[in-house]
Each structure stands twice: as structure tokens, then as C-alpha cells.
Amino acid sequence: MFKRTKRSIVFAVVGSLLALMAVALTTIFVSNHLALQRENKEILQTYVERYTLDDKPDTPEETGLPNWEPNTPPGEGTVPPIPPEDDRFRKNEPAFRLSTFYSVAYAQDGTVLEVRNGNENLQSEESLLELAATALQKDKRSGTVGSMSYLVEEKDGYTLVAMLDGTISNKNQLMLVRLMLIIGSATLAALVVISIFIARRIVRPLEENDKRQKRFVSDAGHELKTPIAVISANSELLRRQSGGSEWLDNIDYENERMSDLVKQLLILSHAENGDLPKEPLDLSQLVSGEVLPFESLAFENGKQIEAAIEENLAVEGNANQLRQLVSILLDNALSHGSGEEIALSLRREKHSAVLQVSNTAPEMTAAETARLFDRFYRTDEARNEAGAHYGLGLSIAKAVTEAHGGTIRAAYKDGKAIFTVTLPMNEKIMASRSRTER
């Protein structure tokens, strides 16, 4: 139980921090990406506004002037200088100088007027024309095509597709992602260690308190056995000397009830401590054998047990404890069921054996159903019944189930109380039996 509590605390702490870290890292990445896109758009806007389409010879040698390069200082080449009063352009000027631009100018009829290749070593004219055509087909003023950010602008009598090479910025973003993942993984590993330490510190007082309670139950049970035996012996001596009386009958009755209660307390203590040996068992055979004596008992009470048991389901467990688990569920159904039929089923679900017992029962609220496995808890109807029922049976069933690595739950549906036990199966034994049968 406490192992699951520790795991739950670790998962809760790590999960919460992981979610916060994921949100933070995602926010950083998205903000950086959007800021980069906005900056690229502003730089492209600067380029577009400073771009002029000149009627010039096909080759630079004919004029003696070099083609414009992206690192050309403002005021030189074919790009006019930055207006001194434009702060937006001035802010992006350093990035503008270091950027590599490409552009394709189209006439109104779609004819290519000019192609400017910022770096012929990286892009060919054909690839630029293809990228520009793709950008126009997107029918968006700005966006990305491949590693290029683009901006489409209608100029004086022609359409300009300006592109900015984002290879370096994309690599920087990928590097940022890798760094975030590395730092996040290291931080997460540290948080797991810290959360395990915190979980142990939180659970330790509860674990120690639970051990003290179990020790008290065990010690009290053993100590009470002696006075119960003495009371029983003295009652027998008095009965022999003075004959029977209603007072002696009452003493014997209450002493027997006390003896049964002590036995159940000791059984609960053993089940919770999990100190009994376990071995491979045929659960199907064990359940079938436990149902038989209850069928005659049910018949005497005007009830019947409908059993559907799948064969050859094997588990690793303690036979006495598992028999007690089955008998507790059947006895509970017989004692507290209001109908004539009790349904028991044992079936396989994936890698687990599922034992289910259901019976017609008075209506129970969700709060009552949740408390059925608490020690000494009984519904008001159960408290008014005669018999040796102390509210420990289902607590013992839960302890036995958990000692075998399983789960037990109670539900009330369609007028029936349904108890479901799920136990892990021993696949090795089942595989061995399957090969033997073949």
C-alpha cells in the first residue's frame, strides 16, 4: 500500500513539474519562433521597400558595376539608403546587413523581369524561380517555403517576391531545442531523485504508524487468547459444579464471540504482514472446492449459487488465505444478500484472473460502498443482524488480495452488490500445463 502511495506521490510531483516544464519550454520555443518570424518579416519589408527594379545590362562587366550583394552597405549598389527618420528600419539594419536575400520580380503578365541571387553557391536561378512560384501559389503575403522566409509585395507595375535565407536561424532554433531537451532531461532526473526523497519523508510517519497499529493488533490478539481460555475453563467448571444457567450461557456466548473476534484480528494481522509462504496454485480448482460447501449452506437458507468458473487459471499465492478470501465473499453474499441468487464467476482478463461475486442487496450509497473495506465498518442493517460479524471480513479480503499483488473493489449497480477481485496470474505454470496437455 505504501509503495503505491510513494509511487503516486512521485508521479504527482514529477508529472506536475514535467507539465510546467513542458509549458515553459514550449512557450520559450514558440515565442522565439514567432519573434524570429516577425524579425524576418521586418527585414524582408526593409529589403522590399529599398528594392528598385533597374533597366540594366545582363552582365556587370558591361557597366563596370558589380551586382548588388546582401552585405552591401546602405546607400551603395541598387538598394537606396535607409531613411534617417525611420526607426523601425534602423533597428533591423545590423541584421539586414548580415542577411542573404533572394528575389524574383514578375511583370503583370507573369513574365520574369529580374532574378537576384544573393549567394549563387547556395541557390541556382532555377531553384529561386521554383521557390518564388511556390510562394505565389500559397496566395499569402508572407510565410515560408523550405528554409526561406518570403514576402510578396506589389510594386510599381510589377510583383516582387523577396526571400530571406533562414538556414542559420533554423539551425539555431534546432540547437535551442536540443539544449532545452538536454537541460530539461537533466532537470527531470534531478526532480525524480528529489521527489523520491520527499515521498519517503512524507510516507515514513504513516508507515511507522501503520506498523505500530499492526503490531498492536497482533500483540493484543495473542494476549487476549489467554484470558479467553481462562474464562472458558472457569465457565465450564461452574457449569459442572452448579449446573447450567442463563448467566453461564450468556458468558459462554460472549466468550465465543470474543474468541472469534480475536481469531479474525490475528488473521487480518497475518494477511496484512504478508508473512505466509506462497506457491503455484490452481485458482480454478481452489475456488470450485470452496464453492461446494457454500452451495449446501445456501440451499438451507433458500438461496442458490450460480458459479461460472474458467478452468486452469493459475496464480502464485497462499492456499489458506485465498480460500479464506473466497469464503469471505460468499459468506458476505449469503449473510447480507436479500435475493435468492448469488452469482460467482472466475475468468481470465489479459494477464489477470478476475473473481467476481454479486448478490441482490439493499441500496447502498457511494459513500457506503467506499467504506465497505474499512475495519469494523458495517452498514446499519448488518449491525442489527445476529451472528459473528464484526466488520472485519472484507478488511481481511482486501488485505489478502493486496498481499497477493491484486486489487479488490466493490460496486452497487442495478440493485446488486458486486465485489471484484483481480489477481495476477502465473503465466509460466499455465504455459507448462498447456504443453503437457498437448
C-alpha positions in Angstrom: 0.0 0.0 0.0 2.7 2.5 1.0 4.8 1.6 -2.1 1.8 2.6 -4.2 1.5 5.8 -2.1 5.1 6.6 -2.7 4.8 6.0 -6.4 1.7 8.1 -6.5 3.5 11.0 -4.8 6.5 10.7 -7.1 4.2 10.6 -10.2 2.2 13.5 -9.0 5.3 15.7 -8.2 7.2 14.7 -11.4 4.1 14.9 -13.5 3.2 18.4 -12.3 6.8 19.6 -12.7 7.1 17.9 -16.1 3.9 19.6 -17.3 5.1 23.0 -16.0 8.5 22.4 -17.7 6.8 21.4 -20.9 4.7 24.5 -20.9 7.7 26.7 -20.1 9.9 25.2 -22.8 7.1 25.3 -25.4 6.4 28.9 -24.5 10.1 29.8 -24.9 10.3 27.9 -28.2 7.1 29.3 -29.7 7.9 32.9 -28.5 11.4 32.6 -30.1 10.0 31.2 -33.3 7.3 33.9 -33.6 9.9 36.6 -32.7 12.2 35.3 -35.4 9.4 35.2 -38.0 8.4 38.8 -37.1 12.0 39.9 -37.4 12.4 38.2 -40.7 9.3 39.8 -42.0 10.5 43.3 -40.9 13.9 42.6 -42.6 12.2 41.5 -45.7 10.0 44.6 -45.6 13.1 46.7 -45.4 14.5 44.9 -48.4 11.3 45.3 -50.4 11.0 49.0 -49.7 14.6 49.6 -50.6 14.4 47.5 -53.7 14.4 49.1 -57.1 14.0 47.4 -60.5 16.6 48.9 -62.8 16.9 48.6 -66.5 20.5 47.5 -66.7 22.7 45.2 -69.0 22.6 41.5 -68.5 26.2 41.3 -67.1 28.0 43.5 -64.7 31.0 43.8 -67.0 29.0 45.9 -69.4 28.6 48.7 -66.9 31.6 48.1 -64.7 29.3 47.9 -61.6 29.0 44.7 -59.6 25.7 43.1 -58.9 24.2 44.1 -55.5 25.2 41.8 -52.7 23.3 41.5 -49.4 26.2 42.8 -47.3 26.5 46.0 -49.4 26.3 49.0 -47.0 23.2 51.1 -47.3 23.5 53.7 -49.9 25.6 51.6 -52.3 24.6 49.3 -55.1 21.0 49.1 -56.1 19.5 49.5 -52.7 18.8 53.0 -51.6 20.0 54.2 -48.2 17.9 53.9 -45.1 15.7 56.9 -44.3 17.2 58.6 -41.3 13.9 59.2 -39.6 12.7 55.5 -39.9 13.4 53.9 -36.5 11.9 50.5 -37.5 14.4 50.1 -40.3 17.3 51.4 -38.3 16.6 48.8 -35.6 16.9 46.0 -38.1 19.9 47.4 -40.0 22.6 45.2 -38.4 20.5 42.0 -39.2 19.8 43.4 -42.6 23.5 43.8 -43.5 24.2 40.2 -42.4 21.3 38.6 -44.2 21.3 36.8 -47.5 18.4 37.9 -49.8 17.0 36.4 -53.0 14.3 38.0 -55.1 12.3 37.4 -58.3 10.4 40.3 -60.0 7.4 39.4 -62.2 5.6 41.6 -64.7 1.8 41.9 -64.7 1.6 39.2 -67.3 3.8 36.8 -65.3 7.0 37.4 -67.2 10.1 37.2 -65.1 11.7 40.6 -65.1 14.7 40.0 -62.8 16.2 37.4 -60.6 18.7 38.4 -57.9 20.7 35.6 -56.4 22.2 36.6 -53.1 24.5 33.6 -53.0 25.0 31.6 -56.2 26.9 29.0 -54.4 23.8 28.0 -52.4 20.9 28.6 -54.8 20.6 28.4 -58.6 18.3 30.6 -60.6 16.1 27.7 -61.4 15.6 26.8 -57.7 14.8 30.5 -56.9 12.2 30.6 -59.7 10.6 27.4 -58.3 10.6 28.8 -54.7 9.1 32.0 -55.9 6.4 30.2 -57.8 5.5 28.1 -54.8 5.3 31.3 -52.6 2.9 32.8 -55.2 0.7 29.7 -55.3 0.2 29.9 -51.5 -1.7 33.1 -52.1 -0.3 34.6 -48.8 1.6 37.9 -48.4 4.2 36.3 -46.2 5.3 32.8 -45.0 8.0 30.2 -45.5 8.9 27.9 -48.4 11.6 25.4 -47.4 14.3 27.2 -45.5 13.3 30.6 -47.0 11.1 33.2 -45.5 9.3 35.2 -48.2 7.3 38.4 -48.6 5.2 39.2 -51.7 4.8 42.9 -52.5 3.1 44.7 -55.3 5.5 47.4 -56.5 5.2 50.0 -59.3 3.9 47.9 -62.2 5.4 44.6 -61.1 5.2 41.9 -58.3 8.3 41.3 -56.1 8.8 38.0 -54.3 11.6 38.7 -51.7 13.2 35.8 -49.9 15.4 35.6 -46.9 17.6 32.5 -46.3 16.8 31.2 -42.8 19.2 28.2 -42.8 21.3 29.6 -40.0 18.4 30.7 -37.9 16.7 27.3 -38.3 19.9 25.6 -37.2 20.0 28.0 -34.2 16.4 27.0 -33.3 17.2 23.3 -33.6 20.2 23.9 -31.3 17.9 25.7 -28.9 15.5 22.7 -28.9 18.4 20.3 -28.3 19.7 22.4 -25.4 16.2 22.7 -23.9 15.7 18.9 -24.1 19.2 18.2 -22.6 18.7 20.7 -19.8 15.1 19.5 -19.3 16.1 15.8 -19.1 18.8 16.6 -16.6 16.4 18.7 -14.5 13.8 16.0 -14.7 16.2 13.3 -13.5 17.2 15.5 -10.6 13.5 16.1 -9.8 12.8 12.4 -9.8 15.5 11.8 -7.2 14.3 14.8 -5.1 10.6 13.6 -5.4 11.6 10.1 -4.3 13.3 11.5 -1.2 10.3 13.8 -0.5 7.9 10.9 -0.9 9.8 8.7 1.5 9.9 11.6 4.1 6.2 12.1 3.7 5.2 8.4 3.9 7.6 7.4 6.6 5.5 8.6 9.6 2.4 7.0 8.1 4.3 3.7 7.5 5.6 3.7 11.1 2.1 4.4 12.5 0.7 1.6 10.4 3.4 -0.8 11.6 2.6 0.1 15.2 -1.1 -0.5 14.6 -0.5 -3.9 13.1 1.9 -4.8 15.9 -0.8 -3.7 18.4 -3.5 -5.8 16.7 -1.2 -8.8 16.7 0.0 -8.4 20.3 -3.5 -7.7 21.6 -4.8 -10.8 19.8 -2.2 -13.0 21.3 -2.6 -11.5 24.8 -6.4 -11.9 24.7 -6.2 -15.6 23.9 -5.1 -16.4 27.4 -8.0 -14.6 29.3 -10.5 -16.0 26.9 -9.2 -19.5 27.5 -9.4 -18.9 31.3 -12.9 -17.6 31.1 -14.0 -20.6 29.1 -12.3 -23.0 31.6 -13.9 -21.3 34.6 -17.3 -21.3 33.0 -17.0 -25.0 32.3 -16.1 -25.6 36.0 -19.0 -23.6 37.2 -21.3 -25.4 34.9 -20.2 -28.8 36.3 -20.5 -27.6 40.0 -23.7 -25.7 39.9 -25.4 -26.8 36.7 -26.3 -24.6 33.8 -27.9 -21.2 34.0 -28.8 -18.4 31.6 -25.9 -16.4 33.0 -23.4 -19.0 32.2 -24.9 -19.4 28.8 -24.5 -15.7 28.2 -20.9 -15.8 29.4 -20.1 -18.7 27.0 -21.8 -17.0 24.1 -20.0 -13.7 24.6 -16.7 -15.5 25.2 -17.1 -17.4 22.0 -17.8 -14.2 20.1 -14.7 -12.7 21.7 -12.7 -15.7 20.6 -13.9 -15.4 17.0 -13.1 -11.7 17.0 -9.5 -12.4 18.2 -9.1 -15.1 15.6 -10.2 -12.6 12.9 -7.9 -10.0 14.2 -4.9 -12.4 14.1 -5.9 -13.5 10.5 -6.1 -9.8 9.5 -2.7 -9.2 11.0 -1.1 -12.2 9.2 -2.7 -11.1 5.9 -1.5 -7.5 6.2 2.0 -8.6 7.1 2.2 -11.0 4.1 4.3 -13.3 6.1 2.8 -16.6 4.9 4.6 -18.7 2.2 3.3 -18.7 -1.4 3.3 -21.4 -4.0 1.9 -22.0 -7.5 -1.8 -22.8 -7.2 -4.7 -23.8 -9.4 -7.1 -21.0 -8.6 -9.9 -22.5 -10.6 -9.7 -25.7 -8.6 -9.4 -23.8 -5.3 -12.5 -21.7 -6.0 -14.5 -24.7 -7.1 -13.6 -26.5 -3.9 -14.6 -23.5 -1.8 -18.0 -23.1 -3.5 -19.2 -26.7 -2.8 -19.8 -26.4 1.0 -21.5 -23.0 0.5 -23.9 -24.5 -2.0 -25.5 -26.6 0.7 -25.5 -23.7 3.1 -27.2 -21.5 0.5 -29.8 -24.3 -0.1 -30.6 -24.4 3.6 -31.2 -20.6 3.5 -33.4 -20.8 0.4 -30.8 -19.5 -1.9 -28.6 -20.8 -4.7 -25.2 -20.1 -6.1 -24.7 -19.8 -9.8 -21.0 -20.5 -10.5 -19.1 -19.9 -13.8 -15.5 -20.9 -13.3 -13.0 -20.9 -16.1 -10.6 -23.8 -15.8 -6.8 -23.9 -15.5 -6.2 -20.4 -14.1 -3.0 -20.5 -12.0 -1.7 -17.9 -9.5 1.2 -17.6 -7.1 -0.2 -17.5 -3.6 -1.1 -18.9 -0.2 -3.8 -21.5 -0.5 -5.3 -20.9 3.0 -5.5 -17.2 2.5 -7.1 -17.5 -0.9 -9.6 -20.0 0.4 -10.5 -17.5 3.1 -10.8 -14.8 0.5 -13.4 -16.8 -1.4 -15.3 -17.9 1.7 -15.5 -14.3 3.0 -17.0 -13.1 -0.3 -19.5 -16.0 -0.3 -20.4 -15.7 3.4 -20.9 -11.9 2.9 -23.2 -12.6 0.0 -25.2 -15.2 2.0 -25.4 -13.1 5.1 -26.3 -9.7 3.6 -27.9 -10.6 0.3 -31.6 -10.0 0.0 -32.3 -12.1 -3.1 -32.3 -15.8 -3.8 -29.5 -16.0 -6.3 -25.7 -15.4 -5.7 -23.6 -15.2 -8.8 -19.9 -16.2 -8.8 -17.6 -16.1 -11.7 -13.9 -16.7 -12.3 -12.5 -15.7 -15.7 -9.3 -14.6 -17.4 -8.8 -11.0 -18.5 -5.4 -10.4 -20.2 -2.8 -11.5 -17.7 -5.1 -11.5 -14.6 -7.6 -13.8 -13.0 -10.8 -12.0 -12.1 -13.1 -13.4 -9.4 -16.5 -11.7 -9.1 -19.3 -12.3 -6.6 -22.6 -10.5 -6.8 -25.9 -10.7 -5.0 -29.1 -8.7 -4.6 -28.7 -6.2 -1.8 -30.3 -3.3 -0.1 -29.4 0.0 -1.8 -26.1 1.4 -0.8 -24.8 4.9 -1.4 -21.4 5.6 -3.0 -20.0 6.7 0.5 -21.1 3.3 2.0 -19.6 1.4 -0.9 -16.3 3.2 -0.5 -16.1 2.2 3.2 -17.0 -1.4 2.9 -13.4 -2.5 3.3 -12.7 -0.4 6.4 -12.1 -2.2 9.6 -15.1 -2.8 11.8 -17.4 -1.0 9.3 -20.9 -2.4 9.0 -24.0 -0.9 7.4 -26.9 -0.3 9.8 -28.7 -3.4 8.6 -25.6 -5.6 9.2 -25.2 -4.2 12.8 -28.7 -5.4 13.6 -28.1 -8.9 12.5 -27.2 -11.7 14.8 -24.1 -13.7 14.2 -20.3 -13.4 14.4 -20.0 -10.5 12.0 -17.6 -7.8 13.3 -16.9 -5.8 10.1 -13.5 -7.4 9.6 -14.3 -9.9 6.9 -14.0 -7.5 3.9 -10.9 -5.9 5.5 -9.3 -9.4 5.6 -10.4 -9.9 2.0 -8.7 -6.7 1.0 -5.5 -7.5 2.9 -5.3 -11.0 1.4 -5.8 -9.5 -2.1 -3.2 -6.9 -1.7 -0.8 -9.4 -0.2 -1.1 -11.3 -3.5 -0.4 -8.2 -5.6 -4.1 -7.8 -6.6 -6.9 -5.4 -6.3 -10.4 -5.6 -4.9 -13.3 -3.2 -5.4 -17.0 -3.0 -4.5 -19.8 -1.5 -6.6 -23.5 -1.2 -6.4 -25.3 -1.5 -9.7 -28.9 -2.4 -10.7 -29.8 -3.5 -7.2 -26.8 -5.7 -6.8 -23.7 -5.5 -4.6 -20.7 -6.6 -6.8 -17.3 -7.5 -5.4 -14.5 -7.9 -7.9 -11.0 -9.3 -7.1 -8.2 -9.1 -9.7 -5.1 -11.3 -9.2 -2.0 -11.6 -11.4 -1.8 -15.0 -13.0 1.3 -17.2 -13.1 1.9 -17.5 -16.9 4.8 -19.9 -16.5 2.6 -22.5 -14.9 -0.2 -22.1 -17.4 2.3 -22.4 -20.3 3.7 -25.6 -18.8 0.3 -27.1 -18.4 -0.6 -26.2 -21.9 2.5 -28.0 -23.2 1.7 -31.0 -21.0 -1.8 -31.3 -22.3 -0.6 -31.3 -25.9 
